[in-house]
Every structure is written in C-alpha cells, then in structure tokens.
Amino acid sequence: MSNDQKNLDLNDVVSILNDSRIVMLTTALNDGKLLAHPMVPQQVTADADVWFFIGLHGDQATALRTNPHVNITVAEAGNWLSVAGRVEFVDDPAKVDELWDDSVAAWFEHGRNDPNLGLIKVTSDSAQHWGLTGGKLSAMAQIVKSKVTGQRTGGGSDTTEL
C-alpha cells in the first residue's frame, strides 16, 4: 500500500458497499467451478454484512446450500473491493417486508409470496481493497492523467479482517 492511502477499515468497506448499486457475488459449485452473479445489495449493516434477495431454484442457491463461502466484488473507476464471507439463508417475512421494494418485484412473479423468493445474509469475514484516493471523480482524473503523462496513478491495496 502506498504512503498516500490510509489503511482500510470497517467504515471504508461499509461505505464502498453502500455506494454500490450492483455487486458480483461469487460462489463455488460442487465440482469447484466458480459461479458469479450480479446482485443488488438490499442492505449493508454497520458490520459490513450484506442482505440480498435470491431465487431459491437456481444454480446459485443450490451452490450456496452446499458451500456457504462467497466473495462479493465491487469494481468501479479507481476502486476495487473484494469481500470474503459466509452465506446464511434467512426465513424472516418481516425482514423481507423491510427490504422489499418495487425493483425486487420485477424479478419475482408472485411478489413477496413467490415460492422462489429467498433471503440471504452474507456475514463478512475480511476485505481487500485496491484503489486510488479521493473518490470516483478524483480516481477518474488520476486515470486520465496517467494515460496522458505515462506515469502510474499511485494508489495501493490493503486487507482487513471484519
């Protein structure tokens, strides 16, 4: 990690996850092959745990029932985050009601009562971040400048246990 970047902490991870409209959730199938799906985080807790709705009848849910270890990936201009964690299927109609919104309805034909609707919570274990300082706009400016000048953008990486 370069000297100009602060150490990654829990608040950084929560902030990056909260700012992400779509993440990639990677699971391992029984044969060891990795399966990644774009997912919409419904909620990120102060502990960097992430709630998602999931289709219960697909390959992803099947893989998660066998192996609950997952990776959440965020990639955006100048900012990359990888979060390792464990999935727990949660049967909680009150939590479904709390997290439900119109965008979720488009994926589940029978709404909140759809038999395919599942809720999972990823309990985050650790995170690794590679990035540039100053947020998205600053990162874009640094990337453009590096292309023009041929100089490296700087930045660095850090890992933290959550």
Secondary structure, 3 states (H helix, E strand, C coil): CCCCCCCCCHHHHHHHHHCCCCEEEEEECCCCCEEEEEECCCEECCCCCEEEEEECCCHHHHHHHHCCEEEEEEEECCEEEEEEEEEEECCCHHHHHHHCCHHHHCCCCCHHHCCCEEEEEEEEEEEEEEECCCHHHHHHHHHHHHHHHCCCCCCEEEEEEC
